[in-house]
Amino acid sequence: MWDLDDANLYIRVLSFTIPEAFTYGDTRPEHTDRDKREQIRDAASANFPAHIPDVQWWAFRIFVKGNRTFDIDNVPKLIVDAFCKRQIKSDKSSFKVGLYDDDTIDYIRVIQIAGERTDNLASTTVEIFGRKPEQHRETA
């Protein structure tokens, strides 16, 4: 439905892989949501752009490989929150990876997620796209 690879409409701002499969609300000891957001921010900081382009709104494409049982619908929450300026401030994070003020529909419009079970190491690949403003789109 949304072709995030359509360079006329979207710009890929960031892409990275985490050697983990995180879920929101994990109740195991020493797996707090804040700690997981910080690991996501740390992984993203290596490729984080020096300049954030002007975009209308944000979109995520996430692919997770899990080697334990978890609910795939709990994966995007931590990733989306990791780049929310409000959440970064609340977490008292030192990572400067804020992309949007809040994680509401005003800022985030698309979240695509897919996954598969693996017997190997878990991983999560994240791609973050911005919807180009009207004036930056090519016309046919």
C-alpha positions as CSV (number, residue, x, y, z in Angstrom):
1,M,0.0,0.0,0.0
2,W,2.8,2.4,0.8
3,D,5.9,2.1,-1.3
4,L,8.6,3.5,1.0
5,D,11.2,2.9,-1.8
6,D,9.4,5.4,-4.0
7,A,12.1,8.1,-4.0
8,N,9.6,10.6,-5.4
9,L,7.6,10.5,-2.2
10,Y,10.0,9.3,0.5
11,I,13.5,9.8,1.6
12,R,15.3,7.1,3.7
13,V,16.8,9.1,6.6
14,L,18.3,6.2,8.6
15,S,18.9,2.5,8.5
16,F,20.5,0.2,11.1
17,T,20.5,-3.3,12.5
18,I,20.4,-4.3,16.2
19,P,21.6,-7.8,17.2
20,E,18.5,-8.2,19.3
21,A,14.7,-8.6,19.0
22,F,13.2,-6.2,21.5
23,T,9.6,-6.0,22.6
24,Y,7.8,-3.4,24.6
25,G,6.5,-4.4,28.0
26,D,9.0,-7.3,28.5
27,T,8.7,-8.1,32.2
28,R,11.9,-10.1,32.5
29,P,14.4,-8.6,35.1
30,E,17.0,-6.2,33.7
31,H,15.0,-5.7,30.5
32,T,13.5,-2.3,31.1
33,D,12.0,-0.4,28.2
34,R,14.3,2.6,28.9
35,D,17.4,0.3,28.6
36,K,16.1,-1.1,25.3
37,R,15.4,2.4,23.9
38,E,19.0,3.3,24.8
39,Q,20.4,0.3,23.0
40,I,18.3,1.2,20.0
41,R,19.6,4.8,20.1
42,D,23.2,3.6,20.5
43,A,22.9,1.4,17.4
44,A,21.3,4.2,15.4
45,S,23.8,6.8,16.5
46,A,26.6,5.3,14.4
47,N,24.7,6.1,11.1
48,F,22.6,9.0,12.4
49,P,22.6,11.9,9.8
50,A,24.2,15.2,10.6
51,H,21.3,17.0,8.9
52,I,17.6,16.0,9.3
53,P,15.7,16.7,6.2
54,D,12.4,18.7,6.3
55,V,9.7,16.1,6.0
56,Q,5.9,16.1,6.4
57,W,5.8,13.0,8.5
58,W,7.7,9.8,9.3
59,A,7.4,6.1,8.3
60,F,9.1,3.0,9.7
61,R,9.9,-0.3,8.1
62,I,11.0,-3.0,10.6
63,F,12.1,-6.6,10.0
64,V,12.7,-8.7,13.1
65,K,14.2,-12.2,13.4
66,G,13.3,-13.7,16.8
67,N,14.8,-16.8,18.5
68,R,12.3,-16.7,21.4
69,T,8.5,-16.4,21.7
70,F,7.3,-12.8,21.5
71,D,4.4,-10.7,20.2
72,I,5.5,-9.0,16.9
73,D,3.1,-6.1,17.6
74,N,5.1,-5.1,20.6
75,V,8.3,-4.5,18.6
76,P,7.6,-1.1,17.0
77,K,6.7,0.8,20.2
78,L,10.3,0.8,21.5
79,I,11.7,1.8,18.1
80,V,9.3,4.6,17.5
81,D,9.7,5.9,21.1
82,A,13.6,5.8,20.8
83,F,13.5,8.7,18.3
84,C,10.8,10.8,20.0
85,K,12.3,14.0,21.4
86,R,9.8,13.9,24.3
87,Q,10.8,10.4,25.3
88,I,14.5,11.1,24.9
89,K,14.2,13.9,27.4
90,S,12.1,11.8,29.7
91,D,14.7,9.0,29.6
92,K,17.5,11.6,30.3
93,S,19.3,10.1,27.3
94,S,22.7,11.5,26.1
95,F,22.0,10.3,22.6
96,K,21.1,13.1,20.1
97,V,18.8,11.1,17.8
98,G,15.5,12.9,18.1
99,L,13.5,13.1,14.8
100,Y,10.1,14.2,15.9
101,D,8.5,15.9,18.9
102,D,6.0,13.2,19.8
103,D,5.0,9.7,18.7
104,T,1.4,10.6,17.7
105,I,-0.2,10.2,14.3
106,D,0.7,13.8,13.6
107,Y,4.3,12.8,13.3
108,I,4.3,9.0,12.5
109,R,1.9,7.8,9.8
110,V,3.3,4.5,8.6
111,I,4.7,1.5,10.5
112,Q,5.5,-1.6,8.4
113,I,6.7,-4.7,10.3
114,A,7.5,-8.2,9.3
115,G,9.4,-11.0,11.0
116,E,10.3,-14.6,11.1
117,R,11.4,-17.2,13.6
118,T,15.0,-18.1,13.6
119,D,17.2,-20.7,15.4
120,N,20.1,-18.3,14.9
121,L,20.9,-15.0,16.5
122,A,18.0,-12.5,16.8
123,S,18.2,-9.2,15.0
124,T,16.1,-6.2,14.1
125,T,16.6,-4.1,11.0
126,V,15.1,-0.6,11.1
127,E,14.6,1.8,8.2
128,I,13.2,5.3,8.9
129,F,11.7,7.3,6.0
130,G,10.4,10.8,5.8
131,R,7.6,11.8,3.5
132,K,8.9,14.5,1.3
133,P,7.1,17.9,1.4
134,E,5.1,18.7,-1.8
135,Q,7.7,21.2,-3.1
136,H,10.5,18.6,-3.0
137,R,8.7,16.1,-5.1
138,E,9.5,15.5,-8.8
139,T,6.7,16.1,-11.3
140,A,6.2,13.9,-14.3
